Amino acid sequence: MPSTPSLSPRTEPVVIRPAGQADAGPIATIYAHHVLKGTGTFEITPPAAAEIGRRIALVLGRGWPWLVAECEGRPLGYAYAAQFRDREAYAETCEVSVYVAHGMQGRGVGRALMQALLPAARAAGFREMVALVGDSANAASLALHRALGFRETGRLIAVGRKFGRPLDVVILQRTLGD
């Protein structure tokens, strides 16, 4: 069921809804900016819309949530939860990903997506949620996750390299239920 939280003052309400195949192109565009300009993802080459469509189908096909935030029909960001590792013992643990369109950061889009994703992930059967935040200098993502009850549980030092510099991964975790 779509929800309609508001963005920061002076903006229209944002609608959070389940993703579908029609969202693959807009999601690919949002993600491409992060791949090419940011360190939150360690992908180097932006995946094409067809690959994003494959990823959406995989997540939704397993009964896991993939959400899109939009305002007046324009996608502003997306978030999804997928099983942390593909082994049976991890069946109740998911990894979260959240990305906001360039120019829309700091306006509540990521928070709205995450606030909708938390109960959706719980409803999908997940009990623990893990966030692997690329780049320990990614202050906005770290602040968002901490504000939503995630706690830092580890750090992988210099495990990635992008834009000519080594990058850490900060591991955060949040319990979703019993």
Secondary structure by P-SEA (a helix, b strand, c coil): cbbbbbccccccbbbbbbbcccaaaaaaaaaaaaaaccccccccccccaaaaaaaaaaaaaacbbbbbbbccccccccccccccccccccccbbbbbbbbcccccccaaaaaaaaaaaaaaaaacccbbbbbcccccaaaaaaaaaaaccccccccccccccccbbbbbbbbbbbccc
